[in-house]
Amino acid sequence: SDLADMKLKASAYEGKIAELESLLNQERHARESLQKSQDKLAEMNRKLREETEASAEERNRLIAERDKVQREVEAQKVAMATKEAE
């Protein structure tokens, strides 16, 4: 009967080991999935940051262009006023 008890205990341990291995695999898969999601989020944030920087650069370029045109218009007005005053 001792042998039967030992076989029963060994079988129970093997079942427990298989259960723990299954849980470890589930946890590993969950961690891998989480890591993939975090990597994807980091990539999306990087792309968003690049787009934001690009749009900020474009906005600054347009503002500079507008200011240049505005200065040219003001200079033309001054030149016209000067000619009219002559």
One Martini backbone bead per residue (centre of mass of N, CA, C, O) as a GRO file, in nm:
protein
   86
    1SER     BB    1   0.054   0.065  -0.015
    2ASP     BB    2   0.296   0.253  -0.028
    3LEU     BB    3   0.326   0.240  -0.333
    4ALA     BB    4   0.048   0.356  -0.398
    5ASP     BB    5   0.090   0.623  -0.249
    6MET     BB    6   0.337   0.714  -0.410
    7LYS     BB    7   0.197   0.710  -0.685
    8LEU     BB    8  -0.019   0.914  -0.609
    9LYS     BB    9   0.173   1.144  -0.532
   10ALA     BB   10   0.327   1.156  -0.798
   11SER     BB   11   0.080   1.219  -0.967
   12ALA     BB   12   0.006   1.479  -0.819
   13TYR     BB   13   0.273   1.625  -0.877
   14GLU     BB   14   0.257   1.610  -1.185
   15GLY     BB   15  -0.003   1.773  -1.200
   16LYS     BB   16   0.109   2.025  -1.061
   17ILE     BB   17   0.339   2.078  -1.257
   18ALA     BB   18   0.162   2.109  -1.508
   19GLU     BB   19   0.001   2.347  -1.396
   20LEU     BB   20   0.243   2.538  -1.350
   21GLU     BB   21   0.343   2.537  -1.643
   22SER     BB   22   0.086   2.656  -1.757
   23LEU     BB   23   0.096   2.919  -1.596
   24LEU     BB   24   0.370   3.011  -1.702
   25ASN     BB   25   0.286   3.025  -1.998
   26GLN     BB   26   0.061   3.229  -1.961
   27GLU     BB   27   0.243   3.450  -1.844
   28ARG     BB   28   0.437   3.470  -2.081
   29HIS     BB   29   0.224   3.546  -2.290
   30ALA     BB   30   0.126   3.799  -2.143
   31ARG     BB   31   0.400   3.946  -2.148
   32GLU     BB   32   0.439   3.945  -2.453
   33SER     BB   33   0.182   4.099  -2.517
   34LEU     BB   34   0.249   4.348  -2.352
   35GLN     BB   35   0.512   4.417  -2.500
   36LYS     BB   36   0.384   4.456  -2.778
   37SER     BB   37   0.196   4.684  -2.690
   38GLN     BB   38   0.419   4.876  -2.590
   39ASP     BB   39   0.570   4.894  -2.858
   40LYS     BB   40   0.333   5.005  -3.021
   41LEU     BB   41   0.292   5.257  -2.850
   42ALA     BB   42   0.575   5.376  -2.889
   43GLU     BB   43   0.552   5.398  -3.198
   44MET     BB   44   0.304   5.582  -3.204
   45ASN     BB   45   0.433   5.812  -3.039
   46ARG     BB   46   0.666   5.864  -3.234
   47LYS     BB   47   0.494   5.937  -3.480
   48LEU     BB   48   0.336   6.163  -3.347
   49ARG     BB   49   0.582   6.337  -3.280
   50GLU     BB   50   0.678   6.373  -3.571
   51GLU     BB   51   0.419   6.505  -3.676
   52THR     BB   52   0.422   6.741  -3.478
   53GLU     BB   53   0.697   6.851  -3.561
   54ALA     BB   54   0.627   6.889  -3.859
   55SER     BB   55   0.386   7.082  -3.812
   56ALA     BB   56   0.550   7.293  -3.661
   57GLU     BB   57   0.745   7.354  -3.889
   58GLU     BB   58   0.530   7.436  -4.093
   59ARG     BB   59   0.410   7.663  -3.928
   60ASN     BB   60   0.671   7.829  -3.902
   61ARG     BB   61   0.713   7.865  -4.206
   62LEU     BB   62   0.444   8.012  -4.260
   63ILE     BB   63   0.491   8.246  -4.068
   64ALA     BB   64   0.750   8.349  -4.201
   65GLU     BB   65   0.623   8.395  -4.477
   66ARG     BB   66   0.407   8.594  -4.385
   67ASP     BB   67   0.600   8.804  -4.261
   68LYS     BB   68   0.750   8.865  -4.521
   69VAL     BB   69   0.507   8.964  -4.683
   70GLN     BB   70   0.426   9.184  -4.484
   71ARG     BB   71   0.689   9.347  -4.513
   72GLU     BB   72   0.660   9.397  -4.817
   73VAL     BB   73   0.395   9.550  -4.801
   74GLU     BB   74   0.495   9.775  -4.616
   75ALA     BB   75   0.720   9.869  -4.807
   76GLN     BB   76   0.531   9.944  -5.040
   77LYS     BB   77   0.368  10.154  -4.888
   78VAL     BB   78   0.604  10.337  -4.827
   79ALA     BB   79   0.690  10.382  -5.120
   80MET     BB   80   0.420  10.504  -5.211
   81ALA     BB   81   0.411  10.737  -5.009
   82THR     BB   82   0.675  10.865  -5.100
   83LYS     BB   83   0.591  10.921  -5.394
   84GLU     BB   84   0.341  11.094  -5.322
   85ALA     BB   85   0.512  11.313  -5.164
   86GLU     BB   86   0.686  11.420  -5.419
   0.00000   0.00000   0.00000
